[in-house]
């Protein structure tokens, strides 16, 4: 009897165990299948790479302009579908066509339009971007876009337009998008928000100036000025309602098929067209797939749970584009919808419309805080109020008017849309001008972000859930976290990857110094805005005690104005001319560099070794500030762009002062610098060459590279290693290369 009882008791337990084991196996199988599928897709994508031996060589090819041409200061950029080539070129490449003089050649820029077939002579290189801590992964973005080579059009007689209108659905869509964009530009030539209307109509977010993007991010309304799920849903619902209304009033149609199902299918088709015209972004895809699930369920007369609809849309996005998960929009889009479902479904009892709106706004604002801090190191404190103003105006007035103008080119529609958005921005701009409008902090570690996300989800559960306030408490360590700094007497040095230029961050226990600011890429784009400020914010630097701008060359001073505008700076040291904008902005903070200057921060000594006081101005390179940093018995020598003459002067004044452990090579490894005597006097353990990938100066010079190699120093290049960091202090002196610290299979080196 006892044995029989034990056997009966064991049966349900064994069944439950088997079910759990089966579920675990299914999850493991799904994980392995997903990993294998992503690896297979990655292998296919990487196989399209440009062979290294074809980099930097002229290639004649034929193909089609496959994207909206994007104007920039010196020319135009566009994606190009290669149809025929004299070399093994990837099927999709990104090209720039310059105007004016470049590299000693005159470039003439003709009119370029989407959907045209061209014969071109181009010069290509493999995908390459700057790799810095918490920086934008340009190579990953190119991989997601399917672009496997970048380059520019060479001036050649064979550059000819072959066909003005190449047949094909996607080419036709790009032509329509370009026509709509041009319609807005002609209707609003001086409208400050014309780019916003273009973005709302056809998804061309590059039409929006960088300054406006900063304001939108500061006020938390960036999602409204791009085609989001809300806009797609609104357009689909409008056409579904109109189609259903017309269907019900047509007896022959109403008797054949239910009006609700017909309306839903019409709404889905319109949403598909809108998503294609909008550039097929992740938020638009997510909304389209969710609408498709709902439409299919209505046609099949089946009930669908919102969570299953969202999960199915997520699966479809990842199957079609496994790299979508590398985009910030993927996490924010799906995360926002999941939060809306969490707070709006499964509730019992009636709820006022205002209460529902406030709850959903609170849920999205709170729930996305950890993600925003991880992705952008900031979140807007005025977002709830700014969105309360902007959402109804942009969603129900500006966007419909913009879409109507895209369909009906009536000037009054463009004026009304632009005026409505300008009116919307009056209170929003005031909110953005408040000093406390946005919270900035260092990028938090993953453990804190995950804990805070779970806490926010717990806090958003319905009333009656025990201790919901504890969820909010998990945000405290997240927003108060600061990254560790060097100990007193030690320093951390980071040679940033800014391409063909120089920027070095030196950090002590309580002070921060930035040595040079990298290049300006165009009138409205520079390394200060794109690289240095995001890096400084992500690493917890809220103030610079000193900014050293060594001389006026663009590759060293190009980002200085952006840095001064974006972060408080106590002192600016430079060898710039008196009328240089950086010195004028610095004002009383300006201190000219001169040998003999010295100061100590937290037990770390800084010595300015060059230029000599009262030196006669010569080449700008030879006036560059040379700085030595000494911490914990180790020395760092920052040499900027000095050439052989300056090296000889330094050797003559005090050769012993040049001995160093880490050295940033003079003038990027140019043949005019790094003399044998200078190398012998410095005798570093490590040297860093701050160079751009395949730069036009061909730095570093092979002979200079060989001289440094013969010295026995370890050698690093920022184009191969990314940003390079050293700890001056502690047990060893080993460099940390960012490409090695954060390896990605799509990074070239």
C-alpha positions as CSV (number, residue, x, y, z in Angstrom):
1,X,0.0,0.0,0.0
2,X,2.8,2.4,0.9
3,X,4.5,1.7,-2.4
4,X,1.3,2.2,-4.4
5,X,0.7,5.5,-2.6
6,X,4.2,6.8,-3.3
7,X,3.9,5.8,-7.0
8,X,0.6,7.7,-7.3
9,X,2.0,10.8,-5.6
10,X,5.0,10.7,-8.0
11,X,3.0,10.7,-11.2
12,X,1.9,14.4,-11.2
13,X,5.3,15.5,-10.1
14,X,7.0,13.6,-12.9
15,X,4.6,15.1,-15.4
16,X,5.3,18.6,-14.2
17,X,9.0,17.9,-14.3
18,X,8.7,16.6,-17.9
19,X,6.8,19.7,-18.9
20,X,9.4,22.0,-17.4
21,X,12.2,20.0,-19.1
22,X,10.3,20.2,-22.4
23,X,9.9,23.9,-22.1
24,X,13.6,24.4,-21.2
25,X,14.5,22.3,-24.3
26,X,12.2,24.4,-26.5
27,X,13.7,27.6,-25.2
28,X,17.2,26.3,-25.7
29,X,16.3,25.2,-29.3
30,X,14.8,28.6,-30.0
31,X,18.0,30.3,-28.7
32,X,20.3,28.1,-30.8
33,X,18.1,28.5,-33.9
34,X,18.1,32.3,-33.5
35,X,21.9,32.3,-33.0
36,X,22.4,30.1,-36.0
37,X,20.1,32.2,-38.2
38,X,21.8,35.4,-37.2
39,X,25.3,33.9,-37.8
40,X,24.2,32.7,-41.2
41,X,22.8,36.1,-42.2
42,X,26.0,37.7,-40.9
43,X,28.2,35.4,-42.9
44,X,26.2,36.3,-46.1
45,X,26.4,40.0,-45.4
46,X,30.2,39.9,-44.6
47,X,30.8,37.9,-47.8
48,X,29.9,41.1,-49.7
49,X,32.9,43.0,-48.5
50,X,35.2,44.9,-50.8
51,X,38.5,43.0,-51.3
52,X,41.3,44.9,-49.5
53,X,43.5,45.0,-52.7
54,X,40.8,47.1,-54.4
55,X,40.8,49.9,-51.8
56,X,41.9,53.2,-53.1
57,X,41.9,52.2,-56.7
58,X,39.8,53.7,-59.5
59,X,36.9,51.4,-60.5
60,X,34.5,51.9,-63.4
61,X,31.0,50.7,-62.6
62,X,27.4,51.1,-63.6
63,X,24.4,51.2,-61.3
64,X,21.4,53.0,-60.0
65,X,21.0,55.8,-57.4
66,X,19.0,53.9,-54.8
67,X,18.3,56.4,-52.1
68,X,17.4,60.0,-51.5
69,X,20.5,62.1,-52.4
70,X,21.6,64.0,-49.3
71,X,23.2,67.4,-49.7
72,X,26.1,68.4,-47.6
73,X,28.5,71.4,-47.6
74,X,30.9,70.0,-50.3
75,X,28.6,67.9,-52.4
76,X,26.0,65.1,-52.2
77,X,25.8,61.6,-50.8
78,X,23.7,58.7,-52.0
79,X,23.5,54.9,-51.9
80,X,24.3,53.1,-55.2
81,X,23.1,49.7,-56.4
82,X,25.9,48.3,-58.5
83,X,24.8,46.5,-61.6
84,X,28.1,46.0,-63.5
85,X,31.7,46.6,-62.4
86,X,35.2,46.0,-63.5
87,X,36.1,44.9,-60.0
88,X,34.5,42.6,-57.3
89,X,32.5,45.5,-55.7
90,X,29.7,44.8,-53.2
91,X,26.1,45.2,-54.5
92,X,25.3,48.2,-52.3
93,X,27.8,51.1,-51.8
94,X,27.6,54.6,-50.4
95,X,29.1,57.3,-52.5
96,X,29.9,61.0,-52.1
97,X,30.2,63.3,-55.1
98,X,32.1,66.4,-54.3
99,X,32.1,69.9,-55.9
100,X,35.0,72.2,-56.2
101,X,38.7,71.4,-55.7
102,X,39.6,68.3,-53.8
103,X,43.0,66.7,-53.6
104,X,44.3,69.0,-56.3
105,X,41.5,68.1,-58.7
106,X,38.4,70.0,-59.9
107,X,35.2,68.1,-59.2
108,X,32.0,69.1,-61.1
109,X,28.7,68.1,-59.5
110,X,25.8,67.4,-61.9
111,X,22.2,67.0,-60.7
112,X,21.8,63.6,-59.0
113,X,18.3,62.1,-58.6
114,X,16.9,58.9,-57.1
115,X,16.2,56.1,-59.6
116,X,18.8,57.2,-62.2
117,X,21.3,54.8,-63.8
118,X,24.8,56.2,-64.0
119,X,28.2,55.0,-65.3
120,X,30.8,56.3,-62.8
121,X,34.5,56.0,-61.9
122,X,34.8,55.7,-58.2
123,X,37.4,55.1,-55.5
124,X,36.2,52.9,-52.6
125,X,37.3,51.7,-49.2
126,X,36.0,49.1,-46.8
127,X,33.5,50.2,-44.1
128,X,35.4,52.1,-41.4
129,X,34.4,54.4,-38.6
130,X,35.7,55.9,-35.4
131,X,35.5,53.6,-32.4
132,X,35.4,55.3,-29.0
133,X,34.0,54.5,-25.6
134,X,30.2,54.9,-25.8
135,X,30.5,56.3,-29.3
136,X,28.3,55.7,-32.4
137,X,29.2,52.5,-34.2
138,X,29.3,53.7,-37.8
139,X,30.5,50.3,-39.1
140,X,27.6,48.6,-37.4
141,X,25.2,51.1,-38.9
142,X,26.6,50.5,-42.4
143,X,26.2,46.7,-41.9
144,X,22.6,47.1,-40.9
145,X,22.0,49.3,-44.0
146,X,23.6,46.6,-46.1
147,X,26.3,49.0,-47.3
148,X,29.6,47.1,-47.6
149,X,31.9,49.8,-49.1
150,X,32.1,53.6,-49.1
151,X,33.8,56.0,-51.4
152,X,33.6,59.0,-53.7
153,X,33.1,59.7,-57.4
154,X,36.3,60.6,-59.3
155,X,36.4,63.3,-61.9
156,X,36.3,61.4,-65.2
157,X,34.9,61.9,-68.7
158,X,33.0,58.6,-68.4
159,X,30.8,59.8,-65.6
160,X,27.5,59.8,-67.5
161,X,23.8,59.5,-66.8
162,X,22.5,56.5,-68.8
163,X,18.9,56.3,-67.8
164,X,16.8,59.0,-66.1
165,X,14.1,56.6,-64.8
166,X,15.0,53.1,-64.0
167,X,11.9,50.8,-63.6
168,X,11.4,49.2,-60.2
169,X,9.1,49.6,-57.2
170,X,11.7,50.8,-54.7
171,X,13.3,53.1,-57.2
172,X,9.8,54.6,-57.9
173,X,9.2,55.1,-54.2
174,X,12.6,56.9,-53.8
175,X,11.6,59.2,-56.7
176,X,8.3,60.0,-55.1
177,X,10.1,60.7,-51.8
178,X,12.5,63.0,-53.5
179,X,9.7,64.8,-55.4
180,X,7.8,65.4,-52.1
181,X,11.0,66.7,-50.4
182,X,11.7,69.1,-53.2
183,X,8.0,70.3,-53.1
184,X,8.4,71.2,-49.4
185,X,11.7,72.9,-50.1
186,X,10.2,75.1,-52.9
187,X,7.1,75.9,-50.9
188,X,9.1,76.8,-47.7
189,X,12.5,78.0,-48.8
190,X,13.1,80.0,-45.7
191,X,11.0,77.9,-43.3
192,X,13.1,76.9,-40.2
193,X,10.9,73.8,-39.7
194,X,10.6,72.7,-43.4
195,X,12.9,69.8,-42.6
196,X,10.6,68.6,-39.9
197,X,7.7,68.6,-42.3
198,X,9.8,66.6,-44.8
199,X,10.6,64.1,-42.0
200,X,7.0,63.7,-41.1
201,X,5.9,63.2,-44.8
202,X,8.6,61.0,-46.2
203,X,10.9,60.1,-43.2
204,X,13.9,62.1,-44.3
205,X,15.3,62.8,-40.9
206,X,18.5,64.2,-42.3
207,X,16.6,67.3,-43.4
208,X,16.3,68.4,-39.8
209,X,19.2,70.6,-38.6
210,X,21.4,69.3,-35.8
211,X,20.4,72.2,-33.5
212,X,16.8,71.2,-33.7
213,X,17.6,67.6,-33.0
214,X,19.3,68.7,-29.8
215,X,16.3,70.7,-28.7
216,X,13.9,67.8,-29.5
217,X,16.1,65.5,-27.4
218,X,16.3,68.0,-24.6
219,X,12.5,68.2,-24.5
220,X,11.8,64.5,-25.2
221,X,9.8,65.0,-28.4
222,X,12.2,63.4,-30.8
223,X,9.7,60.6,-31.4
224,X,7.2,63.1,-32.7
225,X,9.3,64.6,-35.5
226,X,10.1,61.2,-37.1
227,X,7.5,58.9,-38.5
228,X,6.6,56.8,-35.5
229,X,4.1,54.1,-34.8
230,X,1.6,56.8,-33.7
231,X,1.6,58.5,-37.1
232,X,1.3,55.2,-39.0
233,X,-1.5,54.0,-36.8
234,X,-3.3,57.4,-37.1
235,X,-3.1,57.3,-40.9
236,X,-4.2,53.6,-41.1
237,X,-7.1,54.3,-38.7
238,X,-8.3,57.3,-40.8
239,X,-8.4,55.4,-44.1
240,X,-9.9,52.3,-42.4
241,X,-12.7,54.4,-41.0
242,X,-13.3,56.1,-44.4
243,X,-13.2,52.8,-46.3
244,X,-15.6,51.2,-43.8
245,X,-18.0,54.1,-44.0
246,X,-18.0,53.9,-47.8
247,X,-18.3,50.1,-47.8
248,X,-21.4,50.1,-45.5
249,X,-23.1,52.6,-47.9
250,X,-22.6,50.4,-50.9
251,X,-25.1,47.5,-50.6
252,X,-23.4,45.3,-53.2
253,X,-20.1,45.4,-51.3
254,X,-21.6,45.2,-47.9
255,X,-23.4,42.0,-48.8
256,X,-20.3,40.3,-50.1
257,X,-17.9,41.2,-47.3
258,X,-18.2,42.7,-43.9
259,X,-17.3,46.4,-43.8
260,X,-15.1,46.1,-40.8
261,X,-12.8,43.6,-42.4
262,X,-12.7,45.6,-45.6
263,X,-11.8,48.8,-43.8
264,X,-9.1,47.1,-41.8
265,X,-7.5,45.7,-45.0
266,X,-7.6,49.1,-46.6
267,X,-6.0,50.6,-43.5
268,X,-3.2,48.0,-43.6
269,X,-2.5,48.7,-47.3
270,X,-2.3,52.4,-46.7
271,X,0.0,51.8,-43.7
272,X,2.2,49.7,-45.9
273,X,2.5,52.5,-48.5
274,X,3.1,55.1,-45.8
275,X,5.9,53.0,-44.3
276,X,7.6,52.5,-47.6
277,X,7.4,56.3,-48.3
278,X,8.7,56.9,-44.8
279,X,12.0,55.0,-45.3
280,X,11.0,51.7,-43.7
281,X,12.3,52.5,-40.2
282,X,12.0,50.1,-37.3
283,X,9.1,51.9,-35.6
284,X,7.2,52.0,-38.8
285,X,7.9,48.3,-39.4
286,X,6.8,47.4,-35.9
287,X,3.5,49.2,-36.3
288,X,2.9,47.7,-39.7
289,X,3.4,44.1,-38.5
290,X,1.2,44.7,-35.5
291,X,-1.5,46.2,-37.7
292,X,-1.1,43.2,-40.0
293,X,-1.7,40.8,-37.1
294,X,-4.8,42.7,-36.0
295,X,-6.1,42.7,-39.6
296,X,-5.5,39.0,-40.1
297,X,-7.2,38.2,-36.8
298,X,-10.3,40.2,-37.8
299,X,-10.4,38.6,-41.2
300,X,-10.1,35.1,-39.6
301,X,-12.4,36.2,-36.7
302,X,-10.0,35.3,-34.0
303,X,-9.2,37.0,-30.7
304,X,-5.6,38.1,-30.3
305,X,-3.8,39.1,-27.1
306,X,-1.9,42.4,-27.4
307,X,1.3,40.7,-26.0
308,X,1.1,38.0,-28.8
309,X,0.7,40.7,-31.4
310,X,3.7,42.6,-30.1
311,X,5.8,39.4,-29.9
312,X,4.9,38.4,-33.4
313,X,5.9,41.8,-34.7
314,X,9.1,41.6,-32.8
315,X,9.9,38.2,-34.4
316,X,9.1,39.4,-37.9
317,X,11.4,42.4,-37.5
318,X,14.3,40.3,-36.3
319,X,13.8,37.6,-38.9
320,X,13.8,40.2,-41.7
321,X,16.6,42.3,-40.2
322,X,18.7,40.6,-37.4
323,X,20.7,43.8,-37.0
324,X,17.7,45.9,-36.1
325,X,18.5,45.1,-32.5
326,X,21.7,47.2,-32.8
327,X,19.5,50.4,-33.4
328,X,18.3,52.5,-30.5
329,X,15.0,52.9,-32.2
330,X,14.4,49.2,-31.9
331,X,14.6,49.2,-28.1
332,X,12.7,52.4,-27.6
333,X,9.9,51.6,-30.1
334,X,9.1,48.1,-28.8
335,X,9.8,49.1,-25.2
336,X,7.3,52.0,-25.4
337,X,4.5,49.8,-26.8
338,X,5.2,47.1,-24.3
339,X,4.8,49.8,-21.5
340,X,1.6,51.0,-23.0
341,X,0.2,47.4,-23.1
342,X,1.3,46.9,-19.5
343,X,-0.6,49.9,-18.1
344,X,-3.7,49.8,-20.4
345,X,-4.7,46.2,-20.6
346,X,-6.3,43.9,-18.1
347,X,-7.8,46.7,-16.0
348,X,-11.3,46.4,-14.4
349,X,-13.7,49.2,-14.2
350,X,-14.3,52.4,-16.2
351,X,-11.5,55.0,-16.5
352,X,-11.7,58.6,-17.5
353,X,-9.9,59.6,-20.8
354,X,-7.7,62.1,-19.0
355,X,-6.7,59.6,-16.4
356,X,-5.8,57.1,-19.1
357,X,-3.7,59.6,-21.0
358,X,-1.8,60.7,-17.9
359,X,-1.2,57.0,-17.0
360,X,0.2,56.1,-20.4
361,X,2.4,59.2,-20.5
362,X,3.7,58.5,-17.0
363,X,4.4,54.8,-18.0
364,X,6.4,55.7,-21.1
365,X,8.3,58.5,-19.3
366,X,9.3,56.4,-16.3
367,X,9.8,53.1,-18.1
368,X,12.2,54.4,-20.7
369,X,14.5,56.2,-18.3
370,X,17.0,53.3,-17.9
371,X,17.1,52.8,-21.7
372,X,17.6,56.5,-22.4
373,X,20.5,56.7,-19.9
374,X,22.2,53.6,-21.4
375,X,21.7,54.8,-25.0
376,X,22.0,58.6,-24.8
377,X,23.2,59.3,-21.2
378,X,20.3,61.7,-20.7
379,X,16.6,62.0,-20.3
380,X,14.2,65.0,-20.4
381,X,12.7,66.2,-17.2
382,X,10.3,68.4,-19.1
383,X,9.2,65.6,-21.4
384,X,5.7,65.0,-19.9
385,X,4.8,68.6,-20.2
386,X,6.4,69.1,-23.7
387,X,4.6,65.9,-25.0
388,X,1.3,67.0,-23.5
389,X,1.6,70.2,-25.7
390,X,3.2,68.6,-28.8
391,X,1.5,65.2,-29.2
392,X,-2.0,66.5,-30.0
393,X,-0.7,69.4,-32.2
394,X,1.8,67.4,-34.1
395,X,-0.3,64.2,-34.4
396,X,-3.7,65.7,-35.3
397,X,-2.8,69.0,-37.0
398,X,0.8,69.2,-38.3
399,X,1.2,65.6,-39.6
400,X,-2.2,65.5,-41.4
401,X,-1.5,68.9,-43.0
402,X,2.0,67.8,-44.1
403,X,0.6,64.6,-45.6
404,X,-2.1,66.5,-47.4
405,X,0.5,68.9,-48.9
406,X,2.4,65.8,-50.1
407,X,-0.7,64.7,-52.0
408,X,-2.1,68.1,-52.9
409,X,0.5,70.8,-53.6
410,X,-1.5,73.7,-52.3
411,X,0.7,76.4,-50.7
412,X,-1.8,77.1,-47.9
413,X,-1.4,73.5,-46.6
414,X,2.4,73.9,-46.4
415,X,2.0,77.3,-44.7
416,X,-0.6,76.0,-42.2
417,X,1.6,72.9,-41.4
418,X,4.7,75.0,-40.9
419,X,2.8,77.7,-38.9
420,X,1.3,75.1,-36.6
421,X,4.6,73.5,-35.9
422,X,6.2,76.9,-35.3
423,X,3.4,77.7,-32.8
424,X,4.0,74.3,-31.1
425,X,7.6,75.0,-30.7
426,X,7.1,78.3,-28.8
427,X,6.3,76.7,-25.5
428,X,8.5,73.7,-26.2
429,X,11.5,75.9,-26.9
430,X,10.9,77.7,-23.7
431,X,10.8,74.4,-21.8
432,X,14.0,73.4,-23.5
433,X,15.7,76.6,-22.5
434,X,15.3,75.8,-18.8
435,X,18.7,75.0,-17.2
436,X,17.2,71.8,-15.6
437,X,15.3,70.6,-18.7
438,X,17.4,67.5,-19.2
439,X,19.3,65.2,-16.8
440,X,22.8,64.3,-18.0
441,X,24.9,61.6,-16.4
442,X,27.5,59.0,-17.2
443,X,26.5,55.8,-19.0
444,X,25.4,53.4,-16.2
445,X,26.7,49.8,-16.0
446,X,24.3,47.1,-17.3
447,X,23.5,45.6,-13.9
448,X,22.2,49.0,-12.6
449,X,20.2,49.5,-15.9
450,X,18.6,46.1,-15.7
451,X,17.7,46.5,-12.0
452,X,16.2,49.9,-12.6
453,X,14.2,48.6,-15.6
454,X,12.7,45.8,-13.5
455,X,12.0,48.3,-10.7
456,X,10.1,50.6,-13.1
457,X,8.0,47.7,-14.4
458,X,7.2,46.8,-10.8
459,X,6.2,50.4,-10.0
460,X,3.9,50.4,-13.1
461,X,1.9,47.4,-12.0
462,X,-1.8,48.0,-11.0
463,X,-2.8,49.3,-7.6
464,X,-2.8,46.5,-5.0
465,X,0.7,45.3,-6.0
466,X,2.7,45.2,-2.8
467,X,5.5,47.7,-2.3
468,X,5.3,49.4,-5.7
469,X,7.4,52.3,-4.3
470,X,10.4,49.9,-4.0
471,X,10.4,49.9,-7.8
472,X,11.0,53.7,-7.9
473,X,13.8,53.3,-5.3
474,X,15.8,51.3,-7.8
475,X,16.2,54.5,-9.9
476,X,18.2,56.2,-7.1
477,X,21.5,54.2,-7.6
478,X,21.0,54.5,-11.4
479,X,20.8,58.3,-11.5
480,X,23.4,58.8,-8.7
481,X,26.0,56.5,-10.2
482,X,29.4,58.0,-11.2
483,X,32.2,56.0,-12.9
484,X,35.4,55.5,-10.9
485,X,38.2,58.0,-11.3
486,X,42.0,57.6,-10.9
487,X,43.4,57.6,-7.4
488,X,45.3,60.6,-6.1
489,X,48.7,60.8,-7.8
490,X,47.6,58.8,-10.8
491,X,46.1,59.7,-14.2
492,X,44.1,58.0,-16.9
493,X,44.9,59.0,-20.5
494,X,42.7,58.3,-23.5
495,X,43.8,59.0,-27.0
496,X,40.5,59.3,-28.8
497,X,39.8,58.0,-32.3
498,X,38.8,61.2,-34.2
499,X,40.1,60.1,-37.6
500,X,42.9,62.3,-39.1
501,X,43.2,64.5,-36.1
502,X,44.1,64.6,-32.4
503,X,42.1,64.7,-29.2
504,X,43.5,63.3,-25.8
505,X,41.6,63.2,-22.5
506,X,43.7,63.3,-19.3
507,X,41.8,62.6,-16.1
508,X,43.1,62.8,-12.5
509,X,41.2,62.2,-9.3
510,X,39.2,65.5,-9.5
511,X,40.3,67.2,-12.7
512,X,39.9,66.8,-16.4
513,X,42.0,68.2,-19.3
514,X,41.3,67.9,-23.0
515,X,44.3,68.2,-25.3
516,X,43.1,69.2,-28.8
517,X,39.6,68.7,-30.2
518,X,39.9,66.9,-33.5
519,X,38.8,68.1,-36.9
520,X,35.7,69.9,-38.2
521,X,34.1,67.8,-41.0
522,X,31.9,70.6,-42.4
523,X,30.3,73.9,-41.4
524,X,27.8,72.2,-39.1
525,X,29.6,68.9,-38.2
526,X,32.8,68.5,-36.1
527,X,34.4,66.0,-33.8
528,X,33.6,68.1,-30.8
529,X,29.9,67.7,-31.3
530,X,29.9,64.2,-32.7
531,X,32.7,62.5,-30.7
532,X,34.1,64.5,-27.8
533,X,31.0,65.8,-26.0
534,X,29.2,62.4,-26.1
535,X,32.3,60.8,-24.8
536,X,32.8,63.3,-22.0
537,X,29.2,63.0,-20.9
538,X,29.2,59.3,-21.0
539,X,32.3,59.1,-18.9
540,X,30.9,61.4,-16.3
541,X,32.8,64.6,-17.1
542,X,30.6,67.6,-16.5
543,X,33.4,70.2,-16.5
544,X,36.8,70.6,-18.0
545,X,39.4,72.3,-15.8
546,X,41.6,72.9,-18.9
547,X,41.3,72.8,-22.7
548,X,44.5,72.9,-24.6
549,X,44.2,73.8,-28.3
550,X,47.7,73.3,-29.5
551,X,47.5,75.3,-32.8
552,X,45.0,76.5,-35.5
553,X,45.1,73.5,-37.9
554,X,41.6,72.2,-38.5
555,X,42.5,68.6,-37.4
556,X,43.4,69.9,-33.9
557,X,41.1,72.9,-33.4
558,X,38.1,72.0,-35.5
559,X,36.0,70.8,-32.5
560,X,37.0,73.5,-30.0
561,X,34.1,75.9,-30.4
562,X,31.6,73.0,-30.0
563,X,33.4,71.9,-26.8
564,X,33.4,75.4,-25.4
565,X,29.7,75.7,-26.2
566,X,28.7,72.2,-24.9
567,X,30.5,71.9,-21.5
568,X,31.9,74.4,-18.9
569,X,35.6,75.0,-19.3
570,X,37.7,76.8,-16.7
571,X,40.8,77.6,-18.7
572,X,41.8,77.6,-22.4
573,X,45.5,77.3,-23.2
574,X,46.5,77.6,-26.8
575,X,49.0,78.9,-29.4
576,X,46.2,80.3,-31.6
577,X,46.4,83.8,-33.2
578,X,44.9,86.6,-31.1
579,X,41.9,87.0,-33.4
580,X,41.0,83.3,-33.5
581,X,37.4,82.6,-32.6
582,X,38.4,80.1,-29.9
583,X,40.5,82.8,-28.1
584,X,37.7,85.3,-28.5
585,X,35.2,82.9,-27.0
586,X,37.6,82.0,-24.2
587,X,38.0,85.7,-23.2
588,X,39.5,86.0,-19.7
589,X,40.0,82.2,-19.6
590,X,42.6,82.4,-22.4
591,X,46.2,81.6,-21.5
592,X,48.8,81.4,-24.3
593,X,51.0,78.3,-24.1
594,X,54.6,78.9,-23.1
595,X,57.5,76.6,-22.1
596,X,58.0,76.8,-18.3
597,X,54.3,76.8,-17.4
598,X,53.5,74.1,-14.8
599,X,50.8,73.1,-12.4
600,X,49.9,70.1,-10.2
601,X,46.4,68.5,-9.9
602,X,45.8,65.8,-7.3
603,X,49.5,64.9,-7.2
604,X,49.9,64.8,-11.0
605,X,52.3,67.3,-12.6
606,X,51.7,69.0,-15.9
607,X,54.6,70.8,-17.7
608,X,54.3,72.9,-20.9
609,X,57.6,72.3,-22.8
610,X,56.9,74.2,-26.0
611,X,56.7,76.8,-27.5
612,X,59.6,78.8,-26.0
613,X,58.5,82.2,-24.5
614,X,59.0,85.0,-27.0
615,X,59.6,82.6,-29.9
616,X,59.2,84.2,-33.4
617,X,56.1,82.9,-35.1
618,X,56.9,80.5,-37.9
619,X,54.9,77.5,-39.3
620,X,51.8,76.9,-37.2
621,X,53.0,73.4,-36.5
622,X,56.1,74.6,-34.8
623,X,54.1,76.9,-32.5
624,X,52.1,73.9,-31.2
625,X,51.8,73.4,-27.4
626,X,53.8,70.4,-26.2
627,X,52.6,69.0,-22.8
628,X,54.2,66.5,-20.5
629,X,52.2,64.7,-17.8
630,X,53.9,62.9,-14.9
631,X,52.0,60.6,-12.6
632,X,53.1,57.9,-10.3
633,X,56.6,58.0,-11.7
634,X,55.4,57.6,-15.3
635,X,55.5,60.2,-18.1
636,X,53.2,61.0,-21.0
637,X,54.4,63.3,-23.8
638,X,51.9,65.0,-26.0
639,X,53.6,66.5,-29.0
640,X,50.8,67.7,-31.3
641,X,52.2,68.6,-34.8
642,X,55.7,69.8,-34.0
643,X,58.2,69.1,-36.8
644,X,62.0,68.6,-36.9
645,X,62.9,72.2,-36.1
646,X,60.8,72.1,-32.9
647,X,62.2,68.7,-31.9
648,X,65.7,70.1,-32.2
649,X,64.8,73.1,-30.0
650,X,63.3,70.8,-27.4
651,X,66.5,68.7,-27.4
652,X,68.7,71.7,-27.1
653,X,66.7,73.2,-24.2
654,X,66.4,70.0,-22.1
655,X,66.7,66.6,-23.7
656,X,66.3,64.8,-20.4
657,X,62.8,66.4,-20.0
658,X,61.6,64.5,-23.0
659,X,62.1,61.0,-21.6
660,X,58.7,59.4,-21.5
661,X,56.8,56.1,-21.1
662,X,53.9,56.9,-23.4
663,X,54.2,59.3,-26.4
664,X,51.8,60.5,-29.0
665,X,53.9,60.8,-32.1
666,X,54.5,64.2,-33.6
667,X,52.4,65.3,-36.6
668,X,50.7,61.9,-36.9
669,X,53.9,60.2,-38.0
670,X,54.7,62.6,-40.8
671,X,58.1,62.4,-42.5
672,X,58.8,66.0,-41.3
673,X,58.9,64.8,-37.7
674,X,60.2,62.0,-35.4
675,X,63.9,62.5,-36.1
676,X,66.3,59.8,-34.9
677,X,67.7,62.1,-32.1
678,X,64.1,62.8,-30.9
679,X,63.2,59.2,-30.8
680,X,66.4,58.3,-28.8
681,X,65.8,61.1,-26.3
682,X,62.1,60.2,-25.6
683,X,62.7,56.4,-25.6
684,X,59.1,55.6,-24.8
685,X,57.6,52.2,-24.1
686,X,54.5,52.9,-26.1
687,X,53.8,55.3,-29.0
688,X,50.4,56.1,-30.4
689,X,49.8,57.3,-34.0
690,X,46.6,59.3,-34.2
691,X,45.7,58.8,-37.9
692,X,42.6,58.4,-40.0
693,X,41.9,55.3,-42.0
694,X,43.5,55.5,-45.5
695,X,44.1,59.3,-44.9
696,X,45.1,61.4,-47.9
697,X,48.4,62.3,-46.3
698,X,49.4,58.6,-46.1
699,X,50.3,59.0,-42.4
700,X,52.2,57.4,-40.8
701,X,55.2,57.7,-43.2
702,X,56.8,54.2,-43.7
703,X,60.2,55.4,-42.8
704,X,59.0,57.1,-39.6
705,X,57.1,53.9,-38.7
706,X,60.3,51.9,-39.2
707,X,62.3,54.3,-37.0
708,X,59.9,54.0,-34.1
709,X,59.7,50.2,-34.6
710,X,63.5,50.0,-34.5
711,X,63.4,51.8,-31.1
712,X,61.7,48.9,-29.5
713,X,58.6,50.8,-28.5
714,X,55.2,49.2,-28.7
715,X,53.2,50.9,-31.5
716,X,49.5,51.6,-31.8
717,X,47.4,53.3,-34.5
718,X,44.0,54.8,-33.8
719,X,42.6,53.7,-37.2
720,X,43.3,50.1,-36.3
721,X,42.9,50.1,-32.5
722,X,40.2,52.8,-32.0
723,X,40.6,54.9,-28.9
724,X,43.6,53.9,-26.8
725,X,43.8,54.3,-23.0
726,X,46.6,54.1,-20.5
727,X,46.7,54.2,-16.7
728,X,49.6,56.2,-15.4
729,X,49.9,54.5,-12.1
730,X,49.2,51.0,-10.7
731,X,51.1,47.8,-11.4
732,X,51.6,47.9,-15.2
733,X,51.5,50.2,-18.2
734,X,49.4,48.2,-20.7
735,X,47.3,50.0,-23.3
736,X,43.6,49.2,-23.7
737,X,42.4,49.5,-27.3
738,X,38.7,50.1,-27.7
739,X,38.4,47.8,-30.7
740,X,39.8,45.1,-28.4
741,X,37.7,46.0,-25.4
742,X,34.5,46.0,-27.4
743,X,35.1,43.5,-30.2
744,X,32.4,43.3,-32.9
745,X,32.5,40.8,-35.8
746,X,31.8,43.6,-38.3
747,X,34.8,45.7,-37.2
748,X,37.4,45.4,-39.9
749,X,40.4,45.3,-37.5
